[in-house]
C-alpha cells in the first residue's frame, strides 16, 4: 500500500521562511531609503529635494504597514505548516496500520 501525502510540509516551511526573509529585507531597504533621504538633505537643498523627500516619505509610510503584516504572517504560516505536518504524520501511521486488503 502506498501512502500519498497531500501537503508537502517541507515546501511550506521553505516558502514561509522565504516570505519572512523577503519581508525583513524589504523592511531594511525601506529604512535605508529613509536614511538616504536624510543624508541627501546635507547636500541637496531646495524645493526639488523637499518634494522628493516628501514623496519618498509617503511611499515608505504606505509600505511600512504592509511589510509589518508580512513580517507577522510567517509565524501563523509556520503554525499552519506544523498542523499539516502533525496531520500528515497521523495519516501515515493510520494508513500503515491498515490491512493491505482493506480497499478490496
The first five atom37 places (N, CA, C, CB, O) and aatype in JSON, in Angstrom:
{
  "aatype": [20, 20, 20, 20, 20, 20, 20, 20, 20, 20, 20, 20, 20, 20, 20, 20, 20, 20, 20, 20, 20, 20, 20, 20, 20, 20, 20, 20, 20, 20, 20, 20, 20, 20, 20, 20, 20, 20, 20, 20, 20, 20, 20, 20, 20, 20, 20, 20, 20, 20, 20, 20, 20, 20, 20, 20, 20, 20, 20, 20, 20, 20, 20, 20, 20, 20, 20, 20, 20, 20, 20, 20, 20, 20, 20, 20, 20, 20, 20, 20, 20, 20, 20, 20, 20, 20, 20, 20, 20, 20, 20, 20, 20, 20, 20, 20, 20, 20, 20, 20, 20, 20, 20, 20],
  "atom_mask": [
    [1, 1, 1, 1, 1],
    [1, 1, 1, 1, 1],
    [1, 1, 1, 1, 1],
    [1, 1, 1, 1, 1],
    [1, 1, 1, 1, 1],
    [1, 1, 1, 1, 1],
    [1, 1, 1, 1, 1],
    [1, 1, 1, 1, 1],
    [1, 1, 1, 1, 1],
    [1, 1, 1, 1, 1],
    [1, 1, 1, 1, 1],
    [1, 1, 1, 1, 1],
    [1, 1, 1, 1, 1],
    [1, 1, 1, 1, 1],
    [1, 1, 1, 1, 1],
    [1, 1, 1, 1, 1],
    [1, 1, 1, 1, 1],
    [1, 1, 1, 1, 1],
    [1, 1, 1, 1, 1],
    [1, 1, 1, 1, 1],
    [1, 1, 1, 1, 1],
    [1, 1, 1, 1, 1],
    [1, 1, 1, 1, 1],
    [1, 1, 1, 1, 1],
    [1, 1, 1, 1, 1],
    [1, 1, 1, 1, 1],
    [1, 1, 1, 1, 1],
    [1, 1, 1, 1, 1],
    [1, 1, 1, 1, 1],
    [1, 1, 1, 1, 1],
    [1, 1, 1, 1, 1],
    [1, 1, 1, 1, 1],
    [1, 1, 1, 1, 1],
    [1, 1, 1, 1, 1],
    [1, 1, 1, 1, 1],
    [1, 1, 1, 1, 1],
    [1, 1, 1, 1, 1],
    [1, 1, 1, 1, 1],
    [1, 1, 1, 1, 1],
    [1, 1, 1, 1, 1],
    [1, 1, 1, 1, 1],
    [1, 1, 1, 1, 1],
    [1, 1, 1, 1, 1],
    [1, 1, 1, 1, 1],
    [1, 1, 1, 1, 1],
    [1, 1, 1, 1, 1],
    [1, 1, 1, 1, 1],
    [1, 1, 1, 1, 1],
    [1, 1, 1, 1, 1],
    [1, 1, 1, 1, 1],
    [1, 1, 1, 1, 1],
    [1, 1, 1, 1, 1],
    [1, 1, 1, 1, 1],
    [1, 1, 1, 1, 1],
    [1, 1, 1, 1, 1],
    [1, 1, 1, 1, 1],
    [1, 1, 1, 1, 1],
    [1, 1, 1, 1, 1],
    [1, 1, 1, 1, 1],
    [1, 1, 1, 1, 1],
    [1, 1, 1, 1, 1],
    [1, 1, 1, 1, 1],
    [1, 1, 1, 1, 1],
    [1, 1, 1, 1, 1],
    [1, 1, 1, 1, 1],
    [1, 1, 1, 1, 1],
    [1, 1, 1, 1, 1],
    [1, 1, 1, 1, 1],
    [1, 1, 1, 1, 1],
    [1, 1, 1, 1, 1],
    [1, 1, 1, 1, 1],
    [1, 1, 1, 1, 1],
    [1, 1, 1, 1, 1],
    [1, 1, 1, 1, 1],
    [1, 1, 1, 1, 1],
    [1, 1, 1, 1, 1],
    [1, 1, 1, 1, 1],
    [1, 1, 1, 1, 1],
    [1, 1, 1, 1, 1],
    [1, 1, 1, 1, 1],
    [1, 1, 1, 1, 1],
    [1, 1, 1, 1, 1],
    [1, 1, 1, 1, 1],
    [1, 1, 1, 1, 1],
    [1, 1, 1, 1, 1],
    [1, 1, 1, 1, 1],
    [1, 1, 1, 1, 1],
    [1, 1, 1, 1, 1],
    [1, 1, 1, 1, 1],
    [1, 1, 1, 1, 1],
    [1, 1, 1, 1, 1],
    [1, 1, 1, 1, 1],
    [1, 1, 1, 1, 1],
    [1, 1, 1, 1, 1],
    [1, 1, 1, 1, 1],
    [1, 1, 1, 1, 1],
    [1, 1, 1, 1, 1],
    [1, 1, 1, 1, 1],
    [1, 1, 1, 1, 1],
    [1, 1, 1, 1, 1],
    [1, 1, 1, 1, 1],
    [1, 1, 1, 1, 1],
    [1, 1, 1, 1, 1],
    [1, 1, 1, 1, 1]
  ],
  "atom_positions": [
    [[0.85, -1.17, 0.0], [0.0, 0.0, 0.0], [0.89, 1.24, 0.0], [-0.96, 0.0, 1.22], [1.79, 1.36, 0.84]],
    [[0.65, 2.14, -0.92], [1.45, 3.36, -0.96], [0.73, 4.47, -0.18], [1.73, 3.81, -2.42], [-0.5, 4.52, -0.15]],
    [[1.52, 5.32, 0.42], [0.97, 6.43, 1.2], [1.15, 7.7, 0.39], [1.66, 6.54, 2.6], [2.26, 8.04, -0.03]],
    [[0.05, 8.41, 0.17], [0.1, 9.66, -0.58], [-0.03, 10.82, 0.4], [-1.04, 9.71, -1.66], [-1.0, 10.91, 1.14]],
    [[0.97, 11.69, 0.39], [0.93, 12.86, 1.25], [0.4, 14.02, 0.42], [2.34, 13.18, 1.85], [0.93, 14.33, -0.65]],
    [[-0.64, 14.67, 0.92], [-1.26, 15.75, 0.17], [-0.58, 17.1, 0.4], [-2.72, 15.85, 0.53], [-0.63, 17.96, -0.47]],
    [[0.04, 17.29, 1.55], [0.7, 18.56, 1.85], [2.19, 18.32, 2.05], [0.07, 19.23, 3.12], [2.59, 17.52, 2.89]],
    [[3.0, 19.01, 1.27], [4.45, 18.91, 1.42], [4.87, 19.95, 2.45], [5.19, 19.13, 0.04], [5.08, 21.12, 2.13]],
    [[5.0, 19.5, 3.71], [5.29, 20.44, 4.79], [6.67, 21.07, 4.64], [5.2, 19.74, 6.14], [6.87, 22.22, 5.02]],
    [[7.62, 20.34, 4.09], [8.95, 20.93, 3.88], [8.86, 22.12, 2.92], [9.93, 19.88, 3.33], [9.53, 23.13, 3.11]],
    [[8.04, 21.97, 1.89], [7.85, 23.07, 0.94], [7.16, 24.25, 1.62], [7.02, 22.6, -0.29], [7.51, 25.41, 1.38]],
    [[6.19, 23.96, 2.48], [5.53, 25.04, 3.23], [6.54, 25.8, 4.09], [4.41, 24.47, 4.11], [6.56, 27.03, 4.1]],
    [[7.38, 25.05, 4.8], [8.39, 25.69, 5.65], [9.35, 26.55, 4.81], [9.18, 24.63, 6.44], [9.7, 27.66, 5.2]],
    [[9.76, 26.03, 3.65], [10.67, 26.79, 2.79], [10.03, 28.09, 2.3], [11.1, 25.93, 1.59], [10.65, 29.15, 2.31]],
    [[8.78, 27.99, 1.88], [8.08, 29.17, 1.37], [7.89, 30.21, 2.47], [6.72, 28.78, 0.78], [8.08, 31.4, 2.25]],
    [[7.5, 29.74, 3.66], [7.29, 30.66, 4.78], [8.6, 31.36, 5.15], [6.71, 29.91, 6.0], [8.62, 32.56, 5.4]],
    [[9.67, 30.6, 5.2], [10.98, 31.18, 5.51], [11.37, 32.21, 4.45], [12.06, 30.08, 5.62], [11.93, 33.26, 4.77]],
    [[11.08, 31.91, 3.2], [11.36, 32.84, 2.11], [10.57, 34.14, 2.28], [11.05, 32.19, 0.75], [11.1, 35.23, 2.09]],
    [[9.29, 34.02, 2.63], [8.45, 35.2, 2.86], [9.02, 36.03, 4.0], [6.99, 34.78, 3.16], [9.11, 37.26, 3.92]],
    [[9.39, 35.34, 5.08], [9.91, 36.04, 6.26], [11.21, 36.79, 5.92], [10.16, 35.05, 7.41], [11.38, 37.95, 6.31]],
    [[12.1, 36.13, 5.2], [13.37, 36.76, 4.83], [13.15, 37.93, 3.86], [14.31, 35.73, 4.19], [13.8, 38.97, 3.98]],
    [[12.24, 37.76, 2.92], [11.95, 38.82, 1.96], [11.35, 40.04, 2.66], [11.0, 38.31, 0.86], [11.73, 41.17, 2.37]],
    [[10.41, 39.8, 3.57], [9.8, 40.91, 4.31], [10.84, 41.66, 5.13], [8.68, 40.39, 5.23], [10.83, 42.89, 5.17]],
    [[11.74, 40.93, 5.78], [12.8, 41.57, 6.57], [13.72, 42.39, 5.66], [13.61, 40.51, 7.35], [14.15, 43.48, 6.03]],
    [[14.01, 41.86, 4.48], [14.86, 42.58, 3.53], [14.17, 43.86, 3.05], [15.2, 41.68, 2.33], [14.81, 44.91, 2.96]],
    [[12.89, 43.77, 2.73], [12.15, 44.95, 2.29], [12.13, 46.0, 3.4], [10.7, 44.57, 1.88], [12.33, 47.19, 3.14]],
    [[11.89, 45.55, 4.63], [11.88, 46.48, 5.76], [13.22, 47.21, 5.87], [11.56, 45.72, 7.08], [13.27, 48.42, 6.05]],
    [[14.3, 46.45, 5.76], [15.63, 47.06, 5.84], [15.86, 48.04, 4.7], [16.72, 45.97, 5.83], [16.44, 49.1, 4.9]],
    [[15.41, 47.69, 3.51], [15.57, 48.59, 2.36], [14.78, 49.88, 2.55], [15.12, 47.88, 1.06], [15.24, 50.96, 2.17]],
    [[13.59, 49.77, 3.14], [12.8, 50.98, 3.42], [13.52, 51.88, 4.42], [11.41, 50.6, 3.95], [13.54, 53.1, 4.28]],
    [[14.12, 51.26, 5.44], [14.9, 52.04, 6.4], [16.1, 52.7, 5.71], [15.38, 51.14, 7.56], [16.45, 53.84, 6.01]],
    [[16.72, 51.95, 4.8], [17.86, 52.51, 4.04], [17.43, 53.71, 3.2], [18.47, 51.43, 3.13], [18.15, 54.71, 3.12]],
    [[16.26, 53.61, 2.58], [15.74, 54.73, 1.77], [15.54, 55.95, 2.65], [14.41, 54.34, 1.08], [15.92, 57.06, 2.28]],
    [[14.94, 55.74, 3.82], [14.73, 56.87, 4.75], [16.05, 57.49, 5.16], [13.96, 56.4, 6.0], [16.18, 58.72, 5.21]],
    [[17.04, 56.66, 5.44], [18.36, 57.16, 5.81], [19.02, 57.93, 4.68], [19.26, 56.02, 6.23], [19.63, 58.98, 4.9]],
    [[18.9, 57.4, 3.47], [19.46, 58.1, 2.31], [18.83, 59.46, 2.11], [19.28, 57.25, 1.04], [19.51, 60.44, 1.81]],
    [[17.51, 59.52, 2.28], [16.83, 60.8, 2.11], [17.32, 61.82, 3.13], [15.3, 60.62, 2.23], [17.5, 62.99, 2.81]],
    [[17.53, 61.36, 4.36], [18.06, 62.27, 5.38], [19.46, 62.74, 5.0], [18.09, 61.59, 6.76], [19.79, 63.92, 5.12]],
    [[20.28, 61.8, 4.54], [21.66, 62.15, 4.15], [21.69, 63.1, 2.95], [22.44, 60.88, 3.82], [22.54, 63.98, 2.87]],
    [[20.76, 62.91, 2.01], [20.72, 63.79, 0.83], [20.47, 65.24, 1.22], [19.64, 63.32, -0.14], [20.92, 66.16, 0.54]],
    [[19.75, 65.42, 2.33], [19.46, 66.78, 2.78], [20.7, 67.57, 3.14], [18.54, 66.73, 3.96], [20.67, 68.79, 3.19]],
    [[21.8, 66.86, 3.39], [23.06, 67.54, 3.7], [23.68, 68.18, 2.45], [24.06, 66.55, 4.34], [24.43, 69.14, 2.55]],
    [[23.35, 67.62, 1.29], [23.98, 68.05, 0.03], [23.0, 68.71, -0.93], [24.62, 66.87, -0.65], [23.36, 69.61, -1.69]],
    [[21.77, 68.25, -0.88], [20.77, 68.68, -1.85], [19.71, 69.47, -1.1], [20.13, 67.47, -2.61], [19.08, 68.94, -0.18]],
    [[19.52, 70.71, -1.45], [18.55, 71.54, -0.74], [17.65, 72.25, -1.75], [19.26, 72.56, 0.16], [17.99, 72.37, -2.93]],
    [[16.53, 72.7, -1.26], [15.62, 73.43, -2.13], [14.32, 72.68, -2.35], [16.27, 73.71, -3.45], [14.06, 71.64, -1.75]],
    [[13.51, 73.25, -3.24], [12.18, 72.69, -3.5], [12.23, 71.27, -4.06], [11.43, 73.58, -4.45], [11.43, 70.42, -3.67]],
    [[13.15, 71.02, -4.97], [13.24, 69.68, -5.58], [13.52, 68.63, -4.51], [14.35, 69.64, -6.67], [12.91, 67.56, -4.5]],
    [[14.45, 68.93, -3.61], [14.76, 67.98, -2.53], [13.54, 67.78, -1.64], [15.96, 68.48, -1.69], [13.22, 66.65, -1.28]],
    [[12.87, 68.86, -1.27], [11.71, 68.76, -0.38], [10.61, 67.92, -1.02], [11.17, 70.16, -0.04], [9.98, 67.1, -0.34]],
    [[10.37, 68.11, -2.3], [9.35, 67.31, -3.0], [9.74, 65.84, -3.06], [9.11, 67.85, -4.42], [8.93, 64.95, -2.83]],
    [[11.0, 65.61, -3.37], [11.48, 64.23, -3.44], [11.41, 63.57, -2.06], [12.93, 64.19, -3.99], [11.01, 62.42, -1.95]],
    [[11.81, 64.3, -1.04], [11.77, 63.78, 0.33], [10.33, 63.46, 0.75], [12.41, 64.79, 1.31], [10.07, 62.41, 1.34]],
    [[9.41, 64.37, 0.45], [8.01, 64.17, 0.8], [7.43, 62.96, 0.07], [7.19, 65.43, 0.46], [6.72, 62.15, 0.66]],
    [[7.76, 62.84, -1.2], [7.28, 61.7, -2.0], [7.84, 60.39, -1.47], [7.67, 61.88, -3.47], [7.1, 59.42, -1.3]],
    [[9.13, 60.35, -1.2], [9.76, 59.13, -0.68], [9.21, 58.76, 0.68], [11.28, 59.31, -0.6], [8.96, 57.59, 0.97]],
    [[9.02, 59.77, 1.52], [8.48, 59.53, 2.87], [7.08, 58.94, 2.78], [8.46, 60.84, 3.69], [6.75, 58.02, 3.53]],
    [[6.26, 59.45, 1.87], [4.89, 58.94, 1.71], [4.91, 57.48, 1.27], [4.12, 59.79, 0.69], [4.12, 56.67, 1.75]],
    [[5.8, 57.15, 0.35], [5.9, 55.76, -0.12], [6.32, 54.85, 1.02], [6.91, 55.65, -1.29], [5.73, 53.78, 1.22]],
    [[7.33, 55.26, 1.77], [7.8, 54.45, 2.9], [6.69, 54.29, 3.93], [9.06, 55.09, 3.56], [6.47, 53.19, 4.44]],
    [[5.99, 55.37, 4.25], [4.9, 55.3, 5.23], [3.76, 54.39, 4.76], [4.36, 56.7, 5.5], [3.13, 53.72, 5.57]],
    [[3.5, 54.37, 3.46], [2.47, 53.47, 2.92], [2.91, 52.01, 3.0], [2.15, 53.85, 1.47], [2.09, 51.12, 3.23]],
    [[4.19, 51.78, 2.8], [4.68, 50.4, 2.72], [4.94, 49.77, 4.09], [5.95, 50.36, 1.92], [4.84, 48.55, 4.22]],
    [[5.26, 50.57, 5.1], [5.6, 50.02, 6.41], [4.5, 49.11, 6.97], [5.88, 51.15, 7.39], [4.82, 48.01, 7.43]],
    [[3.21, 49.5, 6.95], [2.18, 48.59, 7.48], [2.07, 47.29, 6.68], [0.83, 49.29, 7.49], [1.8, 46.23, 7.24]],
    [[2.28, 47.37, 5.39], [2.22, 46.17, 4.55], [3.36, 45.23, 4.9], [2.28, 46.54, 3.05], [3.16, 44.02, 5.05]],
    [[4.54, 45.78, 5.04], [5.71, 44.97, 5.39], [5.54, 44.4, 6.8], [7.01, 45.8, 5.3], [5.9, 43.24, 7.05]],
    [[5.01, 45.19, 7.71], [4.78, 44.71, 9.08], [3.83, 43.52, 9.07], [4.21, 45.84, 9.97], [4.03, 42.56, 9.81]],
    [[2.79, 43.59, 8.23], [1.87, 42.47, 8.12], [2.59, 41.23, 7.58], [0.68, 42.84, 7.21], [2.39, 40.12, 8.07]],
    [[3.42, 41.43, 6.56], [4.18, 40.31, 6.0], [5.16, 39.72, 7.01], [4.93, 40.75, 4.75], [5.46, 38.53, 6.97]],
    [[5.64, 40.55, 7.91], [6.58, 40.06, 8.93], [5.87, 39.26, 10.02], [7.33, 41.22, 9.55], [6.48, 38.4, 10.64]],
    [[4.58, 39.55, 10.26], [3.86, 38.81, 11.3], [3.2, 37.54, 10.77], [2.79, 39.7, 11.93], [3.02, 36.59, 11.52]],
    [[2.85, 37.5, 9.52], [2.16, 36.34, 8.96], [2.98, 35.05, 8.98], [1.76, 36.64, 7.56], [2.4, 33.98, 9.18]],
    [[4.28, 35.09, 8.78], [5.03, 33.83, 8.77], [4.86, 32.99, 10.04], [6.48, 34.11, 8.56], [4.88, 31.76, 9.96]],
    [[4.71, 33.63, 11.19], [4.5, 32.85, 12.42], [3.22, 32.04, 12.32], [4.45, 33.79, 13.65], [3.19, 30.87, 12.72]],
    [[2.17, 32.64, 11.78], [0.91, 31.93, 11.6], [1.07, 30.81, 10.57], [-0.21, 32.9, 11.18], [0.51, 29.73, 10.72]],
    [[1.83, 31.09, 9.51], [2.04, 30.08, 8.48], [2.91, 28.94, 8.99], [2.69, 30.72, 7.25], [2.71, 27.79, 8.6]],
    [[3.89, 29.24, 9.87], [4.69, 28.17, 10.49], [3.78, 27.26, 11.32], [5.82, 28.77, 11.37], [3.93, 26.04, 11.3]],
    [[2.85, 27.87, 12.06], [1.91, 27.08, 12.87], [1.06, 26.19, 11.96], [1.0, 28.0, 13.73], [0.82, 25.02, 12.26]],
    [[0.6, 26.77, 10.84], [-0.21, 26.01, 9.9], [0.58, 24.84, 9.33], [-0.72, 26.92, 8.77], [0.05, 23.74, 9.21]],
    [[1.83, 25.08, 8.98], [2.67, 24.01, 8.45], [2.86, 22.93, 9.5], [4.04, 24.56, 7.99], [2.88, 21.74, 9.17]],
    [[3.01, 23.32, 10.76], [3.13, 22.35, 11.85], [1.88, 21.5, 11.99], [3.42, 23.05, 13.16], [1.97, 20.3, 12.24]],
    [[0.73, 22.12, 11.82], [-0.53, 21.37, 11.89], [-0.61, 20.38, 10.74], [-1.75, 22.34, 11.86], [-0.98, 19.22, 10.93]],
    [[-0.28, 20.84, 9.53], [-0.26, 19.93, 8.37], [0.67, 18.75, 8.64], [0.18, 20.68, 7.1], [0.33, 17.6, 8.35]],
    [[1.84, 19.05, 9.19], [2.83, 18.0, 9.44], [2.28, 16.98, 10.44], [4.13, 18.62, 9.97], [2.43, 15.78, 10.25]],
    [[1.66, 17.46, 11.51], [1.08, 16.57, 12.52], [-0.01, 15.69, 11.9], [0.5, 17.39, 13.69], [-0.05, 14.48, 12.14]],
    [[-0.88, 16.3, 11.12], [-1.98, 15.55, 10.5], [-1.45, 14.53, 9.5], [-2.96, 16.5, 9.8], [-1.91, 13.39, 9.47]],
    [[-0.48, 14.93, 8.68], [0.08, 14.0, 7.7], [0.81, 12.85, 8.38], [1.03, 14.74, 6.75], [0.71, 11.71, 7.92]],
    [[1.53, 13.12, 9.46], [2.19, 12.04, 10.21], [1.15, 11.07, 10.77], [3.05, 12.61, 11.36], [1.33, 9.86, 10.7]],
    [[0.07, 11.61, 11.31], [-1.01, 10.77, 11.83], [-1.61, 9.92, 10.71], [-2.11, 11.63, 12.49], [-1.82, 8.72, 10.87]],
    [[-1.88, 10.56, 9.56], [-2.46, 9.83, 8.43], [-1.54, 8.71, 7.95], [-2.76, 10.79, 7.27], [-2.01, 7.63, 7.61]],
    [[-0.24, 8.97, 7.92], [0.71, 7.93, 7.5], [0.69, 6.76, 8.47], [2.14, 8.51, 7.4], [0.69, 5.6, 8.06]],
    [[0.69, 7.06, 9.77], [0.66, 5.99, 10.77], [-0.63, 5.17, 10.66], [0.79, 6.56, 12.19], [-0.6, 3.94, 10.72]],
    [[-1.74, 5.87, 10.49], [-3.03, 5.17, 10.37], [-3.06, 4.32, 9.1], [-4.19, 6.18, 10.36], [-3.52, 3.17, 9.14]],
    [[-2.59, 4.86, 8.0], [-2.59, 4.11, 6.74], [-1.69, 2.89, 6.85], [-2.13, 5.01, 5.58], [-2.02, 1.83, 6.32]],
    [[-0.56, 3.04, 7.52], [0.38, 1.91, 7.66], [-0.2, 0.81, 8.54], [1.71, 2.4, 8.25], [0.16, -0.36, 8.39]],
    [[-1.09, 1.18, 9.46], [-1.65, 0.17, 10.36], [-2.82, -0.6, 9.75], [-2.12, 0.84, 11.64], [-3.25, -1.61, 10.3]],
    [[-3.32, -0.14, 8.61], [-4.45, -0.82, 7.97], [-4.01, -2.09, 7.26], [-5.14, 0.12, 6.97], [-2.88, -2.2, 6.79]],
    [[-4.92, -3.02, 7.19], [-4.69, -4.25, 6.43], [-4.55, -3.86, 4.95], [-5.86, -5.29, 6.64], [-5.36, -3.07, 4.45]],
    [[-3.55, -4.39, 4.25], [-3.36, -4.04, 2.83], [-4.59, -4.32, 1.96], [-2.17, -4.79, 2.28], [-4.75, -3.71, 0.91]],
    [[-5.44, -5.24, 2.38], [-6.62, -5.61, 1.59], [-7.86, -4.82, 1.99], [-6.9, -7.09, 1.73], [-8.96, -5.17, 1.56]],
    [[-7.73, -3.8, 2.78], [-8.88, -3.07, 3.29], [-9.73, -2.44, 2.18], [-8.43, -2.0, 4.25], [-10.94, -2.3, 2.34]],
    [[-9.12, -2.07, 1.08], [-9.86, -1.41, -0.01], [-10.54, -2.43, -0.92], [-8.92, -0.53, -0.83], [-11.52, -2.09, -1.59]],
    [[-10.06, -3.63, -0.96], [-10.62, -4.63, -1.89], [-12.0, -4.99, -1.58], [-9.81, -5.85, -1.9], [-12.6, -5.82, -2.28]]
  ]
}
